[in-house]
């Protein structure tokens, strides 16, 4: 036999009525995700405003820090390394073609 339908519940007025097992009192005062994002943005802006400007010495260090090799220590390029781009592309094409032919011959020999 069929069970009788449950009686209709009264209109739920709070979330605790809908989910009585959830301890909502522990969530009191917890900000929503949107509020957390706003708080983080405000804190970041406040930290940027409160940060003192860098001193002259720090600015000098920041300007010279990435230079690892001054120009006088860099080797001068020789004329032998000066390649024409057309010649380089031709050499690359020839090498690629030679590899393709070698692979085709290898496959043909293996399939015999």
C-alpha positions as CSV (number, residue, x, y, z in Angstrom):
1,X,0.0,0.0,0.0
2,X,1.0,3.6,-0.5
3,X,2.1,5.7,2.5
4,X,0.0,8.8,3.2
5,X,1.5,12.0,2.0
6,X,3.3,14.1,4.7
7,X,1.4,17.0,6.1
8,X,2.3,20.3,4.6
9,X,4.8,22.2,6.7
10,X,4.2,25.7,7.9
11,X,6.0,28.4,5.9
12,X,9.7,28.5,6.9
13,X,10.6,31.9,8.2
14,X,14.3,31.5,8.9
15,X,17.1,29.4,7.7
16,X,17.1,27.5,10.9
17,X,13.5,26.4,10.2
18,X,14.7,25.0,6.8
19,X,17.9,23.4,8.0
20,X,17.6,22.8,11.7
21,X,20.9,21.0,12.0
22,X,23.0,24.0,10.8
23,X,24.5,25.9,13.8
24,X,23.8,29.4,12.4
25,X,24.9,31.0,15.6
26,X,28.5,30.0,14.8
27,X,28.2,31.9,11.5
28,X,27.1,35.2,13.1
29,X,29.5,38.0,12.3
30,X,31.3,36.1,9.4
31,X,31.5,38.4,6.4
32,X,30.3,37.3,3.0
33,X,32.6,36.7,0.1
34,X,31.8,40.0,-1.4
35,X,32.6,41.8,1.9
36,X,35.9,39.9,2.1
37,X,36.9,41.0,-1.4
38,X,36.1,44.6,-0.5
39,X,38.0,44.4,2.8
40,X,41.1,43.0,1.0
41,X,41.0,45.7,-1.7
42,X,40.7,48.4,1.0
43,X,43.6,46.9,3.0
44,X,45.8,46.8,-0.2
45,X,45.0,50.5,-1.0
46,X,45.7,51.5,2.6
47,X,49.0,49.6,2.6
48,X,50.0,51.4,-0.7
49,X,49.1,54.8,0.8
50,X,51.0,54.2,4.0
51,X,54.2,52.8,2.4
52,X,57.0,55.4,2.5
53,X,58.6,56.4,-0.9
54,X,61.9,54.7,-1.6
55,X,65.0,56.6,-0.5
56,X,67.6,57.9,-3.1
57,X,69.9,55.0,-2.2
58,X,67.2,52.4,-2.7
59,X,66.2,54.0,-6.0
60,X,69.8,53.8,-7.2
61,X,70.0,50.1,-6.2
62,X,66.8,49.4,-8.0
63,X,68.0,51.1,-11.1
64,X,71.4,49.2,-11.2
65,X,70.3,45.9,-9.8
66,X,69.3,44.0,-13.0
67,X,72.6,44.9,-14.7
68,X,74.7,41.8,-14.3
69,X,77.1,42.3,-17.1
70,X,78.2,45.8,-18.0
71,X,78.7,46.5,-21.7
72,X,82.5,46.6,-21.5
73,X,82.5,42.9,-20.5
74,X,80.2,41.6,-23.2
75,X,82.1,39.9,-26.0
76,X,81.9,41.6,-29.4
77,X,80.1,39.6,-32.1
78,X,82.4,38.5,-34.9
79,X,81.6,38.8,-38.6
80,X,81.6,35.0,-38.9
81,X,78.4,34.8,-36.8
82,X,76.7,37.4,-39.0
83,X,74.2,35.3,-41.0
84,X,71.9,36.4,-43.8
85,X,68.3,35.4,-42.8
86,X,67.7,34.0,-46.3
87,X,70.7,31.7,-46.0
88,X,69.7,30.6,-42.5
89,X,66.1,29.8,-43.7
90,X,67.5,27.8,-46.6
91,X,69.8,25.8,-44.3
92,X,66.9,25.1,-42.0
93,X,64.7,24.0,-44.9
94,X,67.4,21.8,-46.2
95,X,68.0,20.1,-42.9
96,X,64.3,19.6,-42.3
97,X,64.0,18.1,-45.8
98,X,67.0,15.8,-45.2
99,X,65.4,14.5,-42.0
100,X,62.1,13.9,-43.7
101,X,63.7,11.9,-46.5
102,X,65.7,9.9,-44.0
103,X,62.5,9.0,-42.1
104,X,60.7,8.1,-45.3
105,X,63.5,5.8,-46.3
106,X,63.5,4.2,-42.8
107,X,59.8,3.6,-42.9
108,X,60.0,2.2,-46.4
109,X,62.7,-0.2,-45.4
110,X,60.8,-1.3,-42.3
111,X,57.6,-2.0,-44.3
112,X,59.3,-4.3,-46.8
